[in-house]
Amino acid sequence: MSKGQKERRAIMSGALSFSRLQRVSVLSLLVILGAYTSYRSPTFLTWGNLVDNLLTNAAALGIMAAGMTFVMIGGGFDLSVASITAVCSVVLVLCMDALSSFGPVVAIPVSVLLTALVGIALGSVNGILIAHIGVNPFVVTLSTMLVFRGIALILTGGGQAKQVADLALRNQFNWIYDARIPLFGRSYQVSMPIVIFVVVLVVGIYLLRFTRFGHYIYAIGGNEEAARLAGVSTRRIKAATYALCGFTCALAAVIFVAYTATAQAESHQGKELDVIASVIVGGTPLGGGSGGLLATLTGLILLQVIQNLLTQLSVGPEYRPVITGLIIVVVVTIDVLARRRSSR
Amino acid sequence: MMQNDHNPAAAARTVLLMSGIVKDFSGTRALDEVDFDVRRGEVHALIGENGAGKSTLMNVLAGRFSDYRGQIIFDGRPVRITSPRQALKMGIAVIYQELRVLGNLSVAENIMLGDERSHPWTKRLDRTFIRDQALRTIEYLGFDLDPDQSVGQLSTARQCMVEIAGAVRRKVKLLVFDEPTASLGGEDVERLFQVIKDLRAKGLGIVYISHRLGELPRVGDRVTVLRDGRKVGTRRISDCPVSEMSRMMLGHVLSEVFPEKTNRPGKCILKVRGLSRKGRFEDISFDLHEGEVLGIAGLLGSGRSEIARAIFGADRSVGLVEFQGRAMARRTPGRSCRNGIGMVPENRKLQGNIPARSVGENLNISILDRLAGRLGYQSPGRLADHARSMVERMKVQPPRLQTLVRNLSGGNQQKVIVGRWLAANPKVLIFDEPTQGIDIGTKAQIYKLIVKLAEEGRGIILISSELIEVGKLADRILVIRNGRLAKEIKGPLMDRDIEMLFEACVREVEHG
């Protein structure tokens, strides 16, 4: 092959990279499904359903998926996110309860801060074991998933639902979920969870695209040994992604507690799979090296829209896992086939 | 130009005849009317720069493409090869540079893979059958292999022998070697050449692809040169000196490849004393001076790469490393990089590049700390400007920042790694096998760069299996044998002294 020919091939593969192809397929699936549902159910394509209902409910999950995206771009994996969220919820409620006598101005910020620290600490446990000691991420987070869940059970004395006793404080904390910020007049408002989610996305995209930290995460996911030999502190960066993921779990816990006003040790079970599914469907591959937060956002919305429209179309709940599972397989298969074709 | 003899006796001995082979990749022509033939009991070398079409031609033969044009006559019958399975069934096997053995299985299990026999009822695997059959093949080939040993524990050369045995067991008539010596040390190369000669004596047709022109007279009978997807010519190797081969490949002569040495060694910049790593190397001491190219020569496995890795901090080691008069304890790649020591690692694919990321990202990775603005902001414009200047300086083809590194040729991938280190502006730069598997054009460029970097006052450590590189470029050569510093030779060497350097590298092995 001459150089000119190689060049042309390289440019072509650059123009339609895999993740972009997957994003196109996800987006077109979204549009098709959306069009069909809005035809069948007039309430689907309304601000109230899509933003107020769907996106607000998905925000906490999306925040967890944002943290997971960092971990997975770096080639890692975290099964313990739901357990971390459970521990954080319990800590948040217990802490607020304990501090309720100091009034909301003290109790809420201190509790939230402490919850965030707990999230970071639990994430760091994963990070240190995986990055510094070198244990397989699947094994580590499978174990910590159980251990953290156990900690939540112990903290709640065997799994009782915990609630902040002070009703005034509880109502004030609910503001984090209930507050609505008007966007265009009264009929187009966004909720606090969405605001928090957007802030997380903006900060996350900044970190991934415009900082050394982000560039290094992609490098580590692409080829960890090469990144290390290029002078990157791979262990520290990898550990940091897990800590960051723990932090996003704590943020999600804040929103969950604000919504339900209670914390249960056994809550959120199985959410780790929803989170991972959103990241993968979005286009961040297992093994890392590519992907991004906008990709995860499209993956999250696709899965949430499917849930939503199954409700709208009154499909029985027994069919939903089947459909969700099929969508994941189809999207990932398209990606694999595209890769195979372009590697020929 | 063509010297194919067309007498009937030769035709009867022909096992493979490819004529007018054309292969297009999405509108661009990779092979243009290429003719190629191999006789029984012949080693036919196939050479050309990277991208000349050697691999594409062999991939046609191995059944990787179904949309080639042209005629193939194999074993006297016209055939169309459309799948790897078919190629193997007909009797064509390719031994790739990256071996395809299963390290967790035994030698016998590897050789017999796919032809196991089990008990008709209990389906119990017949291990005696596997072992006996494998042993028969090993004995037929006269290989020195233990059928029960785990393949993962074998040296690369022996793993290669396992793969050859597997192919021979399938009754292949044509065996293709794709750069088999690229990852072998001197002793193993000799062993492999002997194996190839034995296979030839047994009447197999052999295609031998290599970048090391110097080894062809020792192993090949005829040579075919490809350039830009076209055949330049076929010659008897005995009638074709290496300079003629390289002229056919490129249009210019090999001796022009090595630049004039204009660097002058100055004061000491890196002092190594008593450096050891258990089981790899022991008590290595030397000085590296500013403006000096220090060669490290030794067989694969002698510990030469491990020494470089230890200095750079990629592996742990004990001993003193002093850089510009300051002892560097607890070396890590990150610290070395910040202090001004760089390393172009041995294995481009596994250690050098991040294949799925772009040229721009790969070029910038080592200097992001210097490019960062407030809040750690990496301005895309500044990153692109910087990467673009490196792409121009290293002449990376294609000169595009967004191209993924995995889509570049081997030579251009290496340019990206070297460019990354140039950007970091290190005072000491270690090159570990910088020209492995890359075309001569890029090799020449890297040689020139090494001398120029030394001329600028940097200390260069050069490690290479191609002794001629070390001999021609280094001011001093350290010979490493069995993990110990065996000899120091003053460079640069004349052509005839290269043989002496080779002797120095292998002596211990032969007597020990």
Interface residues (C-beta under 8 A of the other chain):
Chain A: M1 S2 K3 G4 Q5 K6 E7 R8 R9 A10 I11 M12 S13 G14 S17 R209 F210 T211 R212 F213 H215 Y216 Y218 A219 G222 N223 E225 A226 A227 R228 L229 A230 G231 V232 S233 G289 S290
Chain B: F25 S26 T28 R29 A30 G51 G53 T56 D228 G229 F312 A314 T332 P333 G334 S336 C337 R338 M343 P345 L350 Q351 G352 N353 I354 P355 A356 R357 S358 E361 N364 I365 S366 L368 D369 A372 L375 G376 Y377 Q378 S379 P380 Q397 P398 R400 Q402 T403 L404 N407 L408 S409 R420 A424
